[in-house]
Amino acid sequence: MLIVQICVGSSCHIKGAPDIVRLLEEAVAANHLEDDVVLTGSFCTGRCNRVGVTVTVNDEVYTGITRENFREFWEQRILPAVAADRA
């Protein structure tokens, strides 16, 4: 099971955390990964960045996730992590 934790602290909230949560929910549903991915929220992860939201995938922390780079993040980080978790 892949754990994806989205920072919803004040800084990330202002930078678009609600949009990233929505995009993740939609992508999980569209790819039928409800049994493979758990989405959770967290307060500040201490990795504030000038741009975007901080997202932790299992133990890997990614900063700067935005609506604009979400597709790349999904395809290069989430989908491979799901595949590795299934193996």
C-alpha positions, -999 to +999 in steps of 0.1 A: +000+000+000+014+034-011+010+062+014+007+096-001+007+124+024-002+159+013+009+189+035-022+210+043-004+234+066-010+271+061+019+277+037+010+247+014-027+255+017-021+289+003+001+274-024-026+251-036-029+220-014-067+217-019-061+215-057-034+189-053-056+168-030-084+170-056-060+161-085-047+131-065-082+119-057-092+122-093-061+104-106-064+076-081-100+071-091-093+074-128-066+047-125-086+025-102-059+026-076-082+029-045-069-004-032-032+006-038-030+042-027-039+058+006-042+096+006-036+114+039-031+150+050-005+164+074+002+197+089+035+213+081+062+189+071+089+215+076+099+215+039+082+247+028+092+258-006+087+290-024+063+274-049+039+245-046+029+219-021+050+193-003+039+157-008+054+127+009+053+093-010+061+066+016+093+081+029+103+103-001+095+140+003+088+160-028+084+198-028+070+223-052+041+202-065+017+225-085-013+221-108+011+227-136+036+199-128+011+175-113+009+152-143+047+148-144+047+141-107+020+115-110+036+098-140+072+099-127+067+094-089+033+080-080+028+054-108+063+039-105+060+038-067+026+019-071+042-006-095+072-011-071+049-016-042+029-043-061+061-062-070 
